Amino acid sequence: MPANGIGYVDNGGPFNLVEFKIIQEFISLTVFAILAITVFKTDKFAWNHVVGFLFMLLAVFFVFKNW
């Protein structure tokens, strides 16, 4: 969650605490993976990374889906 809390329901935004945290984690891990692969060249992008990102996308889907 950003330090200013913009986007949080109590501050007038559209996201509750869980949705806000899921968005933050997804963005952080995506940026880290892109930097690790392109800038630092420490890892190769393998099939297990793809599966991990798909699971993260599923997590985002299930958190935002209203049942």
PyMOL Python script that loads the backbone (N, CA, C, O; Angstrom):
from pymol import cmd

cmd.read_pdbstr("""\
ATOM      1  N   MET A   1       0.844  -1.167   0.000  1.00  0.00           N
ATOM      2  CA  MET A   1       0.000   0.000   0.000  1.00  0.00           C
ATOM      3  C   MET A   1       0.889   1.230   0.000  1.00  0.00           C
ATOM      4  O   MET A   1       1.830   1.318   0.788  1.00  0.00           O
ATOM      5  N   PRO A   2       0.601   2.167  -0.866  1.00  0.00           N
ATOM      6  CA  PRO A   2       1.378   3.401  -0.855  1.00  0.00           C
ATOM      7  C   PRO A   2       1.254   4.121   0.481  1.00  0.00           C
ATOM      8  O   PRO A   2       0.242   4.005   1.171  1.00  0.00           O
ATOM      9  N   ALA A   3       2.268   4.845   0.825  1.00  0.00           N
ATOM     10  CA  ALA A   3       2.291   5.533   2.113  1.00  0.00           C
ATOM     11  C   ALA A   3       1.169   6.551   2.238  1.00  0.00           C
ATOM     12  O   ALA A   3       0.701   6.816   3.346  1.00  0.00           O
ATOM     13  N   ASN A   4       0.729   7.123   1.129  1.00  0.00           N
ATOM     14  CA  ASN A   4      -0.334   8.124   1.203  1.00  0.00           C
ATOM     15  C   ASN A   4      -1.727   7.504   1.223  1.00  0.00           C
ATOM     16  O   ASN A   4      -2.689   8.192   1.565  1.00  0.00           O
ATOM     17  N   GLY A   5      -1.864   6.252   0.874  1.00  0.00           N
ATOM     18  CA  GLY A   5      -3.142   5.550   0.931  1.00  0.00           C
ATOM     19  C   GLY A   5      -4.151   5.986  -0.121  1.00  0.00           C
ATOM     20  O   GLY A   5      -5.341   5.700   0.012  1.00  0.00           O
ATOM     21  N   ILE A   6      -3.699   6.666  -1.153  1.00  0.00           N
ATOM     22  CA  ILE A   6      -4.628   7.068  -2.214  1.00  0.00           C
ATOM     23  C   ILE A   6      -5.171   5.804  -2.885  1.00  0.00           C
ATOM     24  O   ILE A   6      -4.405   4.915  -3.257  1.00  0.00           O
ATOM     25  N   GLY A   7      -6.455   5.731  -3.032  1.00  0.00           N
ATOM     26  CA  GLY A   7      -7.101   4.577  -3.628  1.00  0.00           C
ATOM     27  C   GLY A   7      -7.806   3.706  -2.616  1.00  0.00           C
ATOM     28  O   GLY A   7      -8.614   2.855  -2.989  1.00  0.00           O
ATOM     29  N   TYR A   8      -7.516   3.903  -1.336  1.00  0.00           N
ATOM     30  CA  TYR A   8      -8.146   3.125  -0.268  1.00  0.00           C
ATOM     31  C   TYR A   8      -9.545   3.668  -0.012  1.00  0.00           C
ATOM     32  O   TYR A   8      -9.763   4.876  -0.100  1.00  0.00           O
ATOM     33  N   VAL A   9     -10.484   2.804   0.301  1.00  0.00           N
ATOM     34  CA  VAL A   9     -11.886   3.177   0.486  1.00  0.00           C
ATOM     35  C   VAL A   9     -12.051   4.298   1.506  1.00  0.00           C
ATOM     36  O   VAL A   9     -12.811   5.235   1.263  1.00  0.00           O
ATOM     37  N   ASP A  10     -11.367   4.226   2.627  1.00  0.00           N
ATOM     38  CA  ASP A  10     -11.511   5.245   3.672  1.00  0.00           C
ATOM     39  C   ASP A  10     -10.974   6.608   3.246  1.00  0.00           C
ATOM     40  O   ASP A  10     -11.301   7.624   3.858  1.00  0.00           O
ATOM     41  N   ASN A  11     -10.152   6.632   2.202  1.00  0.00           N
ATOM     42  CA  ASN A  11      -9.619   7.897   1.690  1.00  0.00           C
ATOM     43  C   ASN A  11     -10.330   8.330   0.406  1.00  0.00           C
ATOM     44  O   ASN A  11      -9.843   9.203  -0.312  1.00  0.00           O
ATOM     45  N   GLY A  12     -11.469   7.723   0.124  1.00  0.00           N
ATOM     46  CA  GLY A  12     -12.246   8.097  -1.044  1.00  0.00           C
ATOM     47  C   GLY A  12     -11.950   7.288  -2.290  1.00  0.00           C
ATOM     48  O   GLY A  12     -12.470   7.600  -3.362  1.00  0.00           O
ATOM     49  N   GLY A  13     -11.133   6.261  -2.178  1.00  0.00           N
ATOM     50  CA  GLY A  13     -10.789   5.456  -3.345  1.00  0.00           C
ATOM     51  C   GLY A  13     -11.717   4.272  -3.526  1.00  0.00           C
ATOM     52  O   GLY A  13     -12.606   4.048  -2.705  1.00  0.00           O
ATOM     53  N   PRO A  14     -11.520   3.513  -4.591  1.00  0.00           N
ATOM     54  CA  PRO A  14     -12.420   2.400  -4.900  1.00  0.00           C
ATOM     55  C   PRO A  14     -12.011   1.042  -4.312  1.00  0.00           C
ATOM     56  O   PRO A  14     -12.773   0.082  -4.425  1.00  0.00           O
ATOM     57  N   PHE A  15     -10.827   0.937  -3.688  1.00  0.00           N
ATOM     58  CA  PHE A  15     -10.314  -0.378  -3.284  1.00  0.00           C
ATOM     59  C   PHE A  15     -10.362  -0.577  -1.773  1.00  0.00           C
ATOM     60  O   PHE A  15     -10.072   0.337  -1.002  1.00  0.00           O
ATOM     61  N   ASN A  16     -10.743  -1.820  -1.357  1.00  0.00           N
ATOM     62  CA  ASN A  16     -10.628  -2.140   0.058  1.00  0.00           C
ATOM     63  C   ASN A  16      -9.190  -2.560   0.346  1.00  0.00           C
ATOM     64  O   ASN A  16      -8.358  -2.588  -0.562  1.00  0.00           O
ATOM     65  N   LEU A  17      -8.897  -2.881   1.587  1.00  0.00           N
ATOM     66  CA  LEU A  17      -7.520  -3.143   1.993  1.00  0.00           C
ATOM     67  C   LEU A  17      -6.914  -4.349   1.281  1.00  0.00           C
ATOM     68  O   LEU A  17      -5.757  -4.298   0.864  1.00  0.00           O
ATOM     69  N   VAL A  18      -7.677  -5.430   1.136  1.00  0.00           N
ATOM     70  CA  VAL A  18      -7.160  -6.644   0.483  1.00  0.00           C
ATOM     71  C   VAL A  18      -6.887  -6.382  -0.997  1.00  0.00           C
ATOM     72  O   VAL A  18      -5.837  -6.768  -1.509  1.00  0.00           O
ATOM     73  N   GLU A  19      -7.814  -5.736  -1.680  1.00  0.00           N
ATOM     74  CA  GLU A  19      -7.617  -5.433  -3.101  1.00  0.00           C
ATOM     75  C   GLU A  19      -6.412  -4.526  -3.307  1.00  0.00           C
ATOM     76  O   GLU A  19      -5.624  -4.713  -4.234  1.00  0.00           O
ATOM     77  N   PHE A  20      -6.287  -3.550  -2.435  1.00  0.00           N
ATOM     78  CA  PHE A  20      -5.167  -2.609  -2.529  1.00  0.00           C
ATOM     79  C   PHE A  20      -3.831  -3.324  -2.364  1.00  0.00           C
ATOM     80  O   PHE A  20      -2.880  -3.045  -3.094  1.00  0.00           O
ATOM     81  N   LYS A  21      -3.758  -4.243  -1.411  1.00  0.00           N
ATOM     82  CA  LYS A  21      -2.514  -4.982  -1.155  1.00  0.00           C
ATOM     83  C   LYS A  21      -2.191  -5.925  -2.310  1.00  0.00           C
ATOM     84  O   LYS A  21      -1.025  -6.051  -2.687  1.00  0.00           O
ATOM     85  N   ILE A  22      -3.195  -6.589  -2.879  1.00  0.00           N
ATOM     86  CA  ILE A  22      -2.962  -7.490  -4.010  1.00  0.00           C
ATOM     87  C   ILE A  22      -2.421  -6.715  -5.202  1.00  0.00           C
ATOM     88  O   ILE A  22      -1.497  -7.177  -5.872  1.00  0.00           O
ATOM     89  N   ILE A  23      -2.985  -5.542  -5.476  1.00  0.00           N
ATOM     90  CA  ILE A  23      -2.487  -4.708  -6.570  1.00  0.00           C
ATOM     91  C   ILE A  23      -1.030  -4.336  -6.326  1.00  0.00           C
ATOM     92  O   ILE A  23      -0.205  -4.423  -7.236  1.00  0.00           O
ATOM     93  N   GLN A  24      -0.711  -3.923  -5.106  1.00  0.00           N
ATOM     94  CA  GLN A  24       0.655  -3.509  -4.770  1.00  0.00           C
ATOM     95  C   GLN A  24       1.645  -4.658  -4.936  1.00  0.00           C
ATOM     96  O   GLN A  24       2.727  -4.466  -5.492  1.00  0.00           O
ATOM     97  N   GLU A  25       1.286  -5.849  -4.459  1.00  0.00           N
ATOM     98  CA  GLU A  25       2.185  -7.001  -4.570  1.00  0.00           C
ATOM     99  C   GLU A  25       2.387  -7.405  -6.028  1.00  0.00           C
ATOM    100  O   GLU A  25       3.509  -7.704  -6.437  1.00  0.00           O
ATOM    101  N   PHE A  26       1.328  -7.417  -6.804  1.00  0.00           N
ATOM    102  CA  PHE A  26       1.442  -7.800  -8.209  1.00  0.00           C
ATOM    103  C   PHE A  26       2.347  -6.837  -8.968  1.00  0.00           C
ATOM    104  O   PHE A  26       3.203  -7.265  -9.742  1.00  0.00           O
ATOM    105  N   ILE A  27       2.160  -5.547  -8.748  1.00  0.00           N
ATOM    106  CA  ILE A  27       2.998  -4.551  -9.425  1.00  0.00           C
ATOM    107  C   ILE A  27       4.453  -4.681  -8.984  1.00  0.00           C
ATOM    108  O   ILE A  27       5.357  -4.631  -9.818  1.00  0.00           O
ATOM    109  N   SER A  28       4.687  -4.846  -7.688  1.00  0.00           N
ATOM    110  CA  SER A  28       6.061  -4.962  -7.174  1.00  0.00           C
ATOM    111  C   SER A  28       6.776  -6.179  -7.745  1.00  0.00           C
ATOM    112  O   SER A  28       7.921  -6.071  -8.184  1.00  0.00           O
ATOM    113  N   LEU A  29       6.119  -7.333  -7.746  1.00  0.00           N
ATOM    114  CA  LEU A  29       6.754  -8.550  -8.246  1.00  0.00           C
ATOM    115  C   LEU A  29       6.961  -8.499  -9.760  1.00  0.00           C
ATOM    116  O   LEU A  29       7.955  -9.021 -10.264  1.00  0.00           O
ATOM    117  N   THR A  30       6.046  -7.886 -10.478  1.00  0.00           N
ATOM    118  CA  THR A  30       6.204  -7.752 -11.928  1.00  0.00           C
ATOM    119  C   THR A  30       7.392  -6.860 -12.269  1.00  0.00           C
ATOM    120  O   THR A  30       8.205  -7.203 -13.128  1.00  0.00           O
ATOM    121  N   VAL A  31       7.492  -5.720 -11.598  1.00  0.00           N
ATOM    122  CA  VAL A  31       8.617  -4.807 -11.846  1.00  0.00           C
ATOM    123  C   VAL A  31       9.939  -5.474 -11.466  1.00  0.00           C
ATOM    124  O   VAL A  31      10.926  -5.348 -12.190  1.00  0.00           O
ATOM    125  N   PHE A  32       9.965  -6.180 -10.336  1.00  0.00           N
ATOM    126  CA  PHE A  32      11.188  -6.870  -9.921  1.00  0.00           C
ATOM    127  C   PHE A  32      11.607  -7.913 -10.947  1.00  0.00           C
ATOM    128  O   PHE A  32      12.785  -8.007 -11.291  1.00  0.00           O
ATOM    129  N   ALA A  33      10.652  -8.695 -11.437  1.00  0.00           N
ATOM    130  CA  ALA A  33      10.986  -9.736 -12.418  1.00  0.00           C
ATOM    131  C   ALA A  33      11.524  -9.122 -13.706  1.00  0.00           C
ATOM    132  O   ALA A  33      12.501  -9.616 -14.270  1.00  0.00           O
ATOM    133  N   ILE A  34      10.901  -8.063 -14.165  1.00  0.00           N
ATOM    134  CA  ILE A  34      11.367  -7.406 -15.391  1.00  0.00           C
ATOM    135  C   ILE A  34      12.779  -6.863 -15.200  1.00  0.00           C
ATOM    136  O   ILE A  34      13.628  -7.024 -16.076  1.00  0.00           O
ATOM    137  N   LEU A  35      13.034  -6.227 -14.069  1.00  0.00           N
ATOM    138  CA  LEU A  35      14.379  -5.701 -13.813  1.00  0.00           C
ATOM    139  C   LEU A  35      15.411  -6.817 -13.665  1.00  0.00           C
ATOM    140  O   LEU A  35      16.526  -6.699 -14.173  1.00  0.00           O
ATOM    141  N   ALA A  36      15.050  -7.893 -12.977  1.00  0.00           N
ATOM    142  CA  ALA A  36      15.990  -9.002 -12.790  1.00  0.00           C
ATOM    143  C   ALA A  36      16.365  -9.647 -14.115  1.00  0.00           C
ATOM    144  O   ALA A  36      17.503 -10.080 -14.295  1.00  0.00           O
ATOM    145  N   ILE A  37      15.428  -9.713 -15.031  1.00  0.00           N
ATOM    146  CA  ILE A  37      15.691 -10.359 -16.320  1.00  0.00           C
ATOM    147  C   ILE A  37      16.418  -9.429 -17.281  1.00  0.00           C
ATOM    148  O   ILE A  37      17.339  -9.856 -17.978  1.00  0.00           O
ATOM    149  N   THR A  38      16.014  -8.158 -17.326  1.00  0.00           N
ATOM    150  CA  THR A  38      16.572  -7.261 -18.338  1.00  0.00           C
ATOM    151  C   THR A  38      17.808  -6.499 -17.876  1.00  0.00           C
ATOM    152  O   THR A  38      18.790  -6.406 -18.612  1.00  0.00           O
ATOM    153  N   VAL A  39      17.767  -5.961 -16.681  1.00  0.00           N
ATOM    154  CA  VAL A  39      18.865  -5.099 -16.229  1.00  0.00           C
ATOM    155  C   VAL A  39      19.973  -5.903 -15.570  1.00  0.00           C
ATOM    156  O   VAL A  39      21.139  -5.793 -15.949  1.00  0.00           O
ATOM    157  N   PHE A  40      19.605  -6.711 -14.583  1.00  0.00           N
ATOM    158  CA  PHE A  40      20.622  -7.426 -13.815  1.00  0.00           C
ATOM    159  C   PHE A  40      21.050  -8.729 -14.463  1.00  0.00           C
ATOM    160  O   PHE A  40      22.138  -9.234 -14.186  1.00  0.00           O
ATOM    161  N   LYS A  41      20.208  -9.274 -15.317  1.00  0.00           N
ATOM    162  CA  LYS A  41      20.497 -10.520 -16.046  1.00  0.00           C
ATOM    163  C   LYS A  41      20.930 -11.650 -15.105  1.00  0.00           C
ATOM    164  O   LYS A  41      21.856 -12.404 -15.402  1.00  0.00           O
ATOM    165  N   THR A  42      20.234 -11.748 -13.962  1.00  0.00           N
ATOM    166  CA  THR A  42      20.573 -12.791 -12.998  1.00  0.00           C
ATOM    167  C   THR A  42      19.809 -14.077 -13.257  1.00  0.00           C
ATOM    168  O   THR A  42      20.264 -15.151 -12.861  1.00  0.00           O
ATOM    169  N   ASP A  43      18.659 -13.994 -13.911  1.00  0.00           N
ATOM    170  CA  ASP A  43      17.828 -15.167 -14.147  1.00  0.00           C
ATOM    171  C   ASP A  43      17.365 -15.210 -15.594  1.00  0.00           C
ATOM    172  O   ASP A  43      17.274 -14.189 -16.276  1.00  0.00           O
ATOM    173  N   LYS A  44      17.082 -16.405 -16.028  1.00  0.00           N
ATOM    174  CA  LYS A  44      16.417 -16.598 -17.317  1.00  0.00           C
ATOM    175  C   LYS A  44      14.931 -16.806 -17.014  1.00  0.00           C
ATOM    176  O   LYS A  44      14.573 -17.373 -15.982  1.00  0.00           O
ATOM    177  N   PHE A  45      14.086 -16.348 -17.911  1.00  0.00           N
ATOM    178  CA  PHE A  45      12.649 -16.504 -17.731  1.00  0.00           C
ATOM    179  C   PHE A  45      12.279 -17.926 -18.115  1.00  0.00           C
ATOM    180  O   PHE A  45      12.370 -18.283 -19.290  1.00  0.00           O
ATOM    181  N   ALA A  46      11.865 -18.749 -17.159  1.00  0.00           N
ATOM    182  CA  ALA A  46      11.583 -20.164 -17.382  1.00  0.00           C
ATOM    183  C   ALA A  46      10.080 -20.433 -17.252  1.00  0.00           C
ATOM    184  O   ALA A  46       9.300 -19.536 -16.932  1.00  0.00           O
ATOM    185  N   TRP A  47       9.699 -21.663 -17.503  1.00  0.00           N
ATOM    186  CA  TRP A  47       8.287 -22.038 -17.462  1.00  0.00           C
ATOM    187  C   TRP A  47       7.691 -21.861 -16.078  1.00  0.00           C
ATOM    188  O   TRP A  47       6.520 -21.500 -15.956  1.00  0.00           O
ATOM    189  N   ASN A  48       8.471 -22.109 -15.028  1.00  0.00           N
ATOM    190  CA  ASN A  48       7.930 -21.971 -13.670  1.00  0.00           C
ATOM    191  C   ASN A  48       7.646 -20.509 -13.325  1.00  0.00           C
ATOM    192  O   ASN A  48       6.778 -20.229 -12.500  1.00  0.00           O
ATOM    193  N   HIS A  49       8.362 -19.585 -13.942  1.00  0.00           N
ATOM    194  CA  HIS A  49       8.053 -18.163 -13.750  1.00  0.00           C
ATOM    195  C   HIS A  49       6.713 -17.821 -14.392  1.00  0.00           C
ATOM    196  O   HIS A  49       5.921 -17.063 -13.832  1.00  0.00           O
ATOM    197  N   VAL A  50       6.471 -18.383 -15.561  1.00  0.00           N
ATOM    198  CA  VAL A  50       5.198 -18.159 -16.244  1.00  0.00           C
ATOM    199  C   VAL A  50       4.048 -18.693 -15.394  1.00  0.00           C
ATOM    200  O   VAL A  50       3.022 -18.030 -15.246  1.00  0.00           O
ATOM    201  N   VAL A  51       4.218 -19.879 -14.841  1.00  0.00           N
ATOM    202  CA  VAL A  51       3.183 -20.463 -13.983  1.00  0.00           C
ATOM    203  C   VAL A  51       2.955 -19.590 -12.752  1.00  0.00           C
ATOM    204  O   VAL A  51       1.812 -19.380 -12.346  1.00  0.00           O
ATOM    205  N   GLY A  52       4.025 -19.085 -12.159  1.00  0.00           N
ATOM    206  CA  GLY A  52       3.888 -18.208 -11.000  1.00  0.00           C
ATOM    207  C   GLY A  52       3.122 -16.937 -11.315  1.00  0.00           C
ATOM    208  O   GLY A  52       2.282 -16.509 -10.524  1.00  0.00           O
ATOM    209  N   PHE A  53       3.401 -16.324 -12.467  1.00  0.00           N
ATOM    210  CA  PHE A  53       2.673 -15.125 -12.862  1.00  0.00           C
ATOM    211  C   PHE A  53       1.214 -15.435 -13.176  1.00  0.00           C
ATOM    212  O   PHE A  53       0.336 -14.615 -12.910  1.00  0.00           O
ATOM    213  N   LEU A  54       0.949 -16.605 -13.737  1.00  0.00           N
ATOM    214  CA  LEU A  54      -0.443 -16.986 -13.976  1.00  0.00           C
ATOM    215  C   LEU A  54      -1.195 -17.148 -12.659  1.00  0.00           C
ATOM    216  O   LEU A  54      -2.354 -16.748 -12.551  1.00  0.00           O
ATOM    217  N   PHE A  55      -0.538 -17.734 -11.659  1.00  0.00           N
ATOM    218  CA  PHE A  55      -1.176 -17.859 -10.343  1.00  0.00           C
ATOM    219  C   PHE A  55      -1.426 -16.488  -9.719  1.00  0.00           C
ATOM    220  O   PHE A  55      -2.445 -16.277  -9.061  1.00  0.00           O
ATOM    221  N   MET A  56      -0.495 -15.557  -9.927  1.00  0.00           N
ATOM    222  CA  MET A  56      -0.718 -14.202  -9.404  1.00  0.00           C
ATOM    223  C   MET A  56      -1.910 -13.554 -10.103  1.00  0.00           C
ATOM    224  O   MET A  56      -2.719 -12.885  -9.460  1.00  0.00           O
ATOM    225  N   LEU A  57      -2.021 -13.750 -11.416  1.00  0.00           N
ATOM    226  CA  LEU A  57      -3.176 -13.215 -12.134  1.00  0.00           C
ATOM    227  C   LEU A  57      -4.470 -13.856 -11.645  1.00  0.00           C
ATOM    228  O   LEU A  57      -5.493 -13.179 -11.539  1.00  0.00           O
ATOM    229  N   LEU A  58      -4.439 -15.149 -11.346  1.00  0.00           N
ATOM    230  CA  LEU A  58      -5.616 -15.800 -10.781  1.00  0.00           C
ATOM    231  C   LEU A  58      -5.961 -15.235  -9.411  1.00  0.00           C
ATOM    232  O   LEU A  58      -7.137 -15.076  -9.084  1.00  0.00           O
ATOM    233  N   ALA A  59      -4.947 -14.932  -8.610  1.00  0.00           N
ATOM    234  CA  ALA A  59      -5.199 -14.331  -7.305  1.00  0.00           C
ATOM    235  C   ALA A  59      -5.873 -12.986  -7.451  1.00  0.00           C
ATOM    236  O   ALA A  59      -6.818 -12.682  -6.723  1.00  0.00           O
ATOM    237  N   VAL A  60      -5.403 -12.181  -8.379  1.00  0.00           N
ATOM    238  CA  VAL A  60      -6.031 -10.875  -8.633  1.00  0.00           C
ATOM    239  C   VAL A  60      -7.475 -11.078  -9.086  1.00  0.00           C
ATOM    240  O   VAL A  60      -8.373 -10.370  -8.628  1.00  0.00           O
ATOM    241  N   PHE A  61      -7.701 -12.021  -9.965  1.00  0.00           N
ATOM    242  CA  PHE A  61      -9.060 -12.298 -10.439  1.00  0.00           C
ATOM    243  C   PHE A  61      -9.977 -12.684  -9.283  1.00  0.00           C
ATOM    244  O   PHE A  61     -11.069 -12.129  -9.154  1.00  0.00           O
ATOM    245  N   PHE A  62      -9.553 -13.622  -8.442  1.00  0.00           N
ATOM    246  CA  PHE A  62     -10.410 -14.095  -7.363  1.00  0.00           C
ATOM    247  C   PHE A  62     -10.640 -13.033  -6.289  1.00  0.00           C
ATOM    248  O   PHE A  62     -11.703 -13.016  -5.669  1.00  0.00           O
ATOM    249  N   VAL A  63      -9.690 -12.166  -6.059  1.00  0.00           N
ATOM    250  CA  VAL A  63      -9.876 -11.106  -5.069  1.00  0.00           C
ATOM    251  C   VAL A  63     -10.886 -10.078  -5.576  1.00  0.00           C
ATOM    252  O   VAL A  63     -11.705  -9.586  -4.800  1.00  0.00           O
ATOM    253  N   PHE A  64     -10.840  -9.749  -6.866  1.00  0.00           N
ATOM    254  CA  PHE A  64     -11.716  -8.718  -7.396  1.00  0.00           C
ATOM    255  C   PHE A  64     -13.068  -9.242  -7.879  1.00  0.00           C
ATOM    256  O   PHE A  64     -13.966  -8.449  -8.161  1.00  0.00           O
ATOM    257  N   LYS A  65     -13.228 -10.554  -7.978  1.00  0.00           N
ATOM    258  CA  LYS A  65     -14.491 -11.137  -8.451  1.00  0.00           C
ATOM    259  C   LYS A  65     -15.527 -11.098  -7.339  1.00  0.00           C
ATOM    260  O   LYS A  65     -15.282 -11.577  -6.232  1.00  0.00           O
ATOM    261  N   ASN A  66     -16.692 -10.523  -7.642  1.00  0.00           N
ATOM    262  CA  ASN A  66     -17.808 -10.529  -6.693  1.00  0.00           C
ATOM    263  C   ASN A  66     -18.663 -11.761  -6.956  1.00  0.00           C
ATOM    264  O   ASN A  66     -19.251 -11.890  -8.030  1.00  0.00           O
ATOM    265  N   TRP A  67     -18.735 -12.648  -6.007  1.00  0.00           N
ATOM    266  CA  TRP A  67     -19.464 -13.893  -6.183  1.00  0.00           C
ATOM    267  C   TRP A  67     -20.885 -13.706  -5.757  1.00  0.00           C
ATOM    268  O   TRP A  67     -21.678 -14.645  -5.826  1.00  0.00           O
TER     269      TRP A  67
END
""", "prot")
cmd.dss("prot")
cmd.show_as("cartoon", "prot")
cmd.util.cbc("prot")
cmd.orient("prot")
